[in-house]
Amino acid sequence: MSEQADNIEQQGVDKIGPGAMLRQARELMQLSQEEIGDQLNLRVSLLQEIESDQYSGKTPKTFIRGYIRNYAKLVNLDDNDIVARFDRVDHGLQGTGDMKSFSQSTRKKAENNRLMLVIYLLIFSMFVLTIVWWWQQTSSTTALSLAPELNTVTVATQNDDAQRTSEPAIKQTIVESNESADAEPVSQEVAAKPDEIETQDQVFERHMQQTAPQQPQAEPEAPVETVASQQPEAAQPVANDAPESNLQFTFKGDCWVNIFDANGKRLAWGVKKAGYVMNLNGQAPFKITLGKPELVELSYNQESVDLSGYQIGQIAKFNLPTAQMP
C-alpha cells in the first residue's frame, strides 16, 4: 500500500466511507474533480456522488463499483478494500433505498389518482354540456313545430268570435226590417245590413244562381211557400209555445250556410270553418242552404240526415222536416 493510503488509515479510515477516502486521496495528490473526470472519462456530477457516498440510483451498482475501482487505482489506493467498503455502505443503504422507492411509488400513485380525477371531471362536464345542448335543441324544435298550430287555433277562434258577434246584429236587423215592411222583398232586408255583409250575400246568391243545377220538382205536398202565397192565413208564424227542434251541424271543411226557422228568423249565416260543431234550436220546419253539403254532417232532433244524394259541388237547398231529399 502506498504512503497516501497509510496516511488515510492513520486518520481512522475504517470509520469513513469509500467516497471520503477517494476524495482525501485526490486532495493529497492536488487533483481536481475535473481532472479526475477527464482521466476516468466520468461526469463531474457522478464523481460528486461517489465522493459524498450519495447515489441517486440512476446508475447501475455494477457500473459504480467499476468506477470506484478505477478511481482507487488512479489515486494509488487498494481498489479491493475500497470496493469492499462500498459494498458495506451499499448494504446499509438498501433499506433506505427501499423506503425511498416506496415513497416515490406512493407519490407517483397519488399523482396518478389526481390526474384520473381531473380526467373524470372533464368527461362528466362534457356529458352534462351535451345533455344541456340536446335539451335546448329539442325545445327549439318543439317551439317551432307548435307555432303554426297555435296560429291556426288563434285565427279559428277569432273567426268564431267574429261570427258570434255579427250574428245577433244580423238577426236584429232582419227582425226590424220584417216589422217595418212585411211586403218588401228579401233583397231589401239584406240591404239594411252593413255594406260588407250585403256584398258577400249578393256574391254568393249570384254564384248559386249560376252554378246550381236544376233542382228536381218536389212532390205536390212539398212547396209550403206556394200554399202560403195563395192562402195568407196559413202562413202565420208557428205559435211561440210550440216545442223547438234541434239541428246539429258538424263541418268537415269550410262551408257557407244560410238557415231560417219557421218564423223567418235567421239562425245562422256565413262560412263555417272545418271542425266546427254548430247546434241550433228553433221552430220547424227549417229552410236550409248549404254551399258544400258533402263537407257537412247533419242531424235533426238527434236523428242523422242523409246528404249523400247531393253531388260534389252541388248547392243544397231543402227544408226540414217536410222537404224531400234529392
Disulfide bonds with the S-S distance in Angstrom:
none
